[in-house]
């Protein structure tokens, strides 16, 4: 007899929270969690009965009156020990983190499970006003164990503006919240004011297998916003100096250009004062 039983053990993987990367009071992220199965298979084999090699010798039963010979094909059976095949233990994948600003929806719309992995999200600025908290997202990809597929970007349905705002965080940041912390400062650009270039909105239709940068150039109109005395800014560029034009608050307004020193591929909240609230257009200084 052969019997095979397959055992599947499910392990819920909760993606760890990531600390906000800003100069504002430290926020506490609340990560949207999803589950991922790690299959550990085991197959049990129960071997069939075997012939012990002993047959009846046709000796008559002396305790009864029956003198007929017995069946010569009688087989004495024994069962062997059950054998366990441990199968293959799947290795968990390393998380990958990206900062992104969503437009016309909230971060929570990005949290989902795909056939190849899980997208989870958390607010980068947990203590910021709702319009900032719910649109500046720490986006984490965790591929299915064993395969560790590339991020499924098409599943997110990112717009041009959203793709342009993506900052690729380091592996250390993805696994250790302390490594996400950044320091940024802003100063008035006293030199020759550089006008904001026109961004070229070129969005690739198929960008799975790589980070969806969309072939943009120029600047980003969704990467920065001023609110409550802070400039909330995501820097998706390799440059560590970001330029932006801001408007002074009050009855008589003037335009001032700021130079923001912020690490490349990062997000920060920079204290500012005296400027009108609202979205700002940013571009890198190379």
N, C-alpha and C positions, 0 to 999 in steps of 0.2 A: 504494500500500500504506500502511495506517495501523497503527501499532503503538504502544500506550501501555503504559508500564511504570511502576508506582508504587513508590517507595522509601520505606521507614519506618526511621528511625533511632531507636533506644531510648537514652534517657539515664537512668541510675540515679540517683535523687536520694536521698541519705542525709540524713536530718534531723539537724541539728547538735545536739550535747549542750548541756544547759542546766545551769549551776552551781547548787548547792543554795542556797536562800535562807534562811540561818540564821545564828545567832551562834555555832554550834558550829564546830569545826575544819572548814575548807573541804573538802566532799566532792567526789569526782569522779563525775559521773554517767556511766552507761553506757547510751546511748540504744539502745532497740530499734529497728532500722532496717527500713524497707520500701521497695519500689521504686515509682516512678511514671514512666510513659512520657510523654515529650514528643515528639509526632509532628511531624516536619518532612517535608512531602511535596514530591516533585518529579515531574513528568510529562514524559516525553520523547516528542516527536512526530517521527517520521520521515516526511517528506512522500512521497507516491507519485510514481512516474515521470511525467514530463510529456512532451508532444509537442514535439519540437524544430522541427516545421514542415517537415522535409525528407522528401520521398518519392522513390521510385525513378523515374527518367525513361524507363523502358522501353528503355534502351540495351543492346544485346546484349553479352554477355561476349566480348571479342575474344581472350582467352587460351584459350578452349575452343571446341569445335565446336557448343556449344549456342547456338542463335540465338533461342531463345524469349524472349519478353518476361517480365520478372520481375513479382512481385506489387506492385501499385500501393499497397497498404495498409501497407507496411513502415514502421514508426515508429522513429526513432532516439531512445533514452531517455537522460535524465540524472537523477542524484539530487541533491537539495539538501542544505544543511547541517542537521544535527540541531539542534532548538530545545529549550531547557530552560525549563520553567515552574517557578520556585522555590517556588511554593506559599506557605503561611502559617506563620510561625514563632510558636509558642505562648508566651505570656509566663508565667513561673513565678508561683505565688501566694505571698503572704506567710504565714508560719506563724502559728498562734494557739495560745497556751499557757494551760493551766488546771492548778491544783493540786487534787488530789482525794485523799481517803482512802477506800480500798476496805474492805469488810467481808465476811469470810468467803471471801475469795479474795486473790490477789496482783495487783500492778500489771500483770504480764505478760499477764493475761487480757484487758486492754484493748487490747493491740497488735494491730491488724488492718488489712486493706486493704478498702475498700468500693468501690462502683461510682463514687463521686464524690470519693474522696480516701483519705488514709492517716492512721490514728491510730498514733502511736508513743509510747512511755513510757520513763521513766527514774526511778530512785529519787531522791527529793529529798535524803534523808539517807543517803548511800552508806556512811558509816562507822558508822551506828547499828546497834543490835542487829537481828537479822533480822526480828523481828516489827514493828519500826518501818520499817526499810529497805524491806521488801517490800510495805508497805501505804500508804505516803505517796508519792504518785506525781506526777511532772511529766508531764502529758499534753499532747501537741502534735498539732494537726490541720494537715494540709497538703492543701488541695484540689487536684484535678486541674488541670494547667495549661490555660489557656484559659477554663475555666468558673469556677474558684475558688468552688465551691459552699460553702454554710454547713456547719458541722460536722454530721456524721451522728450525732446523739446516740442515736437509737434503737438503733443497731448495738451500743452498749455495754451495754445492758440494766441501767442503773444502778438501784440500790434507792433508797428514800427517804433512808436515812442517807447514802448516797454522794452523792446529788444535793445534799443540804443542806451538804455539806462543800466544794463547789466554790468556789474562789477564781479570779476572772478576772484573769490577769496582763496586764501592759501589753504593747503592741506592741514596746516596746524590750526588755523581758525575753524575749519570744519569739524575738528575733533576736540578742540580745547577752547572754550569760550574766552579764556583770558588772553588768548593769542589774537582775538578779534579787536581788542581795544586799540584805538588810534587817538592821536593828538593832532588838532588842526587849529590854525590861526588865520585871521584875515587882517589885511591892512589896505589903506587907500592907495591905489596905484597912482603914484605921483609922477610917473614918467609919461611918455607919450601914450595917450589912450588909444588902445587898439580896438577898432570896431568889431562887433560880433560878426563872424562870417555866417553866410547862409548855409544851413545844413542841407546836405543832399540826401533825401529820403529814399534810400535804395534798400528794399527789404527782399531778401532771398526767400523764395517759396519753400525750398527744401533745405533745411539746415540741421537735420538730425546727424549726429556723429561729431558735431562741433558746436561751440558756443555761438548762438545766433546774433552776430554783430550786425548783420544786414548790409554790410558794405557802406556804412555811413561815414561821412566826413563833416568837418565843421564843428558842430556843437550839439548840445542836448537841451531840449526844452521841457523835459520832465525830470531832470536830475536834481533840481534845486528848488527850494521854497523857503520863504521867510515867514515865521509865525512866532508870536509871543517872545520876541527878543532873541530868537535863535535862527540861524541859517542852517537848515537841514539839507545836507548835500551828499549825493552819491557820486564818486569820481570813477567813471568806468575807463579812464585813460591811463596810459603809461606815464604821463607827465604828473609831477607832484605839485604843479602850480596851475590853479584854475582861475580864470578871469570871468567876471560877471559885471554887468551894469545894474545898479540898484538906484532906487528913487528915494530921496529924503522925505520923511513924513512931515506933515504940517501943511499950513496954508500955502506957503511958497515952496514949491518943489524944485529940486535940481537933480540931475543925474550924476551919479558918482560911480567910478569903476573900482571894484575891489579885486585884490589879488589874494587868493586863498591858498595857503600852504597846507596841503592834505596829502597823505600817502596815496600813491596810485592804487587803483583797484580796492577802494575802501569806502566806508560811509561814516560820516561824522556830523555832530551838531556843534556849530560854532557860535559862540555868543556874539551878537551884534546889537546895535542900538541906534535908534533914530531913522530907521529905514521902513518904507511902506511894506506891509505884509502882502504876500502873494507869490505866485510862481516866478522864477527867474530863469533866464537863458544862460547857460554856462558853456565855456569852450576852453580847451587846453592851451597853455603857453609852452611852446617848445623852444 
